[in-house]
Amino acid sequence: DTRVLFVDDGSSDDTARVLGAICERAPGGRAELLVLERNQGKAEAVRRGMRRALEAGASVVGYLDADFSTPAGEMLHLRDALEEEGAEVALGSRIAHLGARIERTPSRHYLGRVYATAASTILDLAVYDTQCGAKLFRAGPALRRALAAPFRSRWSFDVELLGRLMSAGVGAEAMIEVPLRTWVDVPGSKLNLTGALKAGLDLLALGARVKARGEGGWFP
């Protein structure tokens, strides 16, 4: 009952052909490829992919990073937690705990903690890890409204998506954080010091707009 949608964000190499071959080998047509006409960034790739999944009739949609820092099996773990709790949103959380393999560089960990604290303040939501690239959402009017327009934030779209959902009526009680059992920092991530600075500035701009416009600030 699980389908996979690969989103090729306008790559200029052989990615689309490779992904197309994977989809052809998938049993029962359970893998599909969406090729965007030009590179538009992760935020738009995620939004377009989830909208396509909703249009195909999915009752639960979500995303994970293509580098598999979050293993695919963890998404099934998130799905089970979403169903068991009857939640609307399940967020993967990179919490180091006994029995888990959470491997992050110290710099990414501490930068992430600063960012997450700021994001929690802007959202007014006690969330530990807004930026983990593994999230699931139950289909419904709130999610469709949240995905209707492109995100303003290029680096902080995860926070913007949560803010849009809350403005559309999804309360904190309908969200859960699920500690991941495995997450491994993959070399080559774009989240270097420059990326962290851009994400921070992006988050500050998002917070300023929301403060100025109130709840409506989450939407364009």
N, C-alpha and C positions, 0 to 999 in steps of 0.2 A: 504493500500500500504506500510505498515511498517512491517518488519520482525525483530525478535530478535535472536541473536546468543549468547548463554552462553558459556564462555570459562572456563573450569575447568583446572587450571594450575597444573595438577598432584597431586591433593589433596590426602591425605591418610585417610580421614574420609569418611563420607557418602554423601559428596557433589554431586558427580556425579549421584548417584541414585536419590537424591532429585530433581536435575535439570532435569534428564531424565523424571521423573514423571510429572514435570511442562510442559515439551515439549509435552508429550503425551496428555495432557489436552488442549493444545493451539488449537484454532479453525483453520482449514484449513492448518495445518502444518506450522503455522507462527512463531514457535519457534523451534530452533535447538540447539543441544549440541555438542560442540567440546571438546573432552577430550585429553589433551596433555599427552604424555607417561611419562613425569617426570616434576617435578617443575623446571621452567626455569625463573621465575620472571615476573613481570608485563609487562615489555617492550616486551618480546617475546610473551607473551600471547596476548597482543594487536596487535602486528604485524601479528601473525598467524590468529587471528580472523578476522582482516580486509582483509587479503588475501583470506580467505575462503569466505567472503561476496562478494568480487570482483569476485571470480571464479563462484559464484552462479548468477552473473549477476546484482548485485546491482548498481544503478546509483549514489547513495550517500551512503557512509559508515561512521561510526564514533564509538565512544566508550564513556562509562561512567563507573564510579567506581561501584563495586558490593555492596558497603555499602549504596548506594543511598543517599549520602550526596547531590548529585544533583538528585532531583526527576526525575523519568522517563518522566513526562510531560514536563520538561524543554527541553528535546531533541526534542520534537515536536515544541517547541518554536524556537529552533535553526534551525530546518529544514525550518520552515516558513521564518525566516530571510534570510537563505541561498538562498531560491528560490526568495524572493522578491527583494533581492539585486543582484541576478545573480552572486553571489560570488563562488569562488572555495573552500574556507575554511571558516568555522565559528567556532570561539573559544568562549566558555562560559567564562564569566568574572565575578569575585566575587567583584563587586563594590557596596559598601553600598550606597543606595540611597532611597529617599522617596518612600514608597509603596512596598519596597522589604524586604525580610527577609533573611539577610545574617548574619549568626552567626558563628564567628570564635573566637578562643581564642586569646588574645592579642599576645602571643608568636608566634603562627602560622602566624598571620597577619604580624607582623613586620619582622619575618624571611622571609616570602614570599615576602615582598616588597624589601628586600635586594637582594634576589635571582632574582626576576623579573627584577630589574635594571641591574644586571650583565648579565642576559640572553638577554635583549634588546640590550645591548652594543655589545655582541658577534654576535648577529643576524643582527645588524645594522637595527633594526626594532622597531618602536615605539609601542610596545605591552605592555599592562598593566599586563596581567595575563597569563603567559605561562603554568602554572602548574595546572590550573583547569581541573579536570578529566571529561570534557564534551566537545567533539570536533566533528565536521562533516567535511567531505571532499567529493568533487565531484570526481567521478571515471574518470580516464583518464591516459594517458601515464606517466605523471609526478608522480602521486600517485603510480602507479605500480612500477616505478623505485625506488621511495623512500622506498618502502616496500620490495624490492627484496632481500636485505641482512639483517641479524640480526643487531640490533643497537649495537654500541660499548658502549653506555652509559646505565647503569642499572638504574640510578636515574634521569637522565636528558634526557630521550629519547624523551619527548615532544619537547624539544628545538632542539634536533638532527633531529627529523622528520620535523619540520618547516624549518630548514636549508637545509635539503635534497630537500624539495619541492622547495625552492627558487633557489637552484642550478640547479634544473630540469626545471626551467622556470616559476614558479608561482610567480608573483610579488606581492609586498605589496598591490597594488591596487585591487588584487583579493581576499584579506583576510579581514574579518570583525571580530570585537569583539562584542559580544552580552551580555549586562548586564543581569545576571540571576535575576529572580524574587525571587527564593528560593535557598538557599544553607545553610546546617546546618552541622557544625563540628560534626562528629560521633565519640564517644569515642572508643579508641582502635586502632586509626590510627597508622601506622608504622612511620609516620613523627614526631618522637620525636627529641630531641636535637642531638642524635647520627645520626639519619637519615638525619637531616638537614645538619650536618657536611659532611656526605658522599655525599649528593647531591651537596653541594658547591664544594667539591674537584672534583667530577665528572664533574661539569660544567667548572671548571678551566682547567682540562685536555682536555676537548672538545674544549675550546677556544684556548688553546695552539696548538692543532693539526691543527685547521682551520687556525690559523695565520701562521703556518709553511708551510702548504700545499696549502693555498689559498682556492678557492671554492671547490677544490677536496677533502678537508679535511672533508667534511660532509659525504663522502662515504668511506666504508672500502677500 
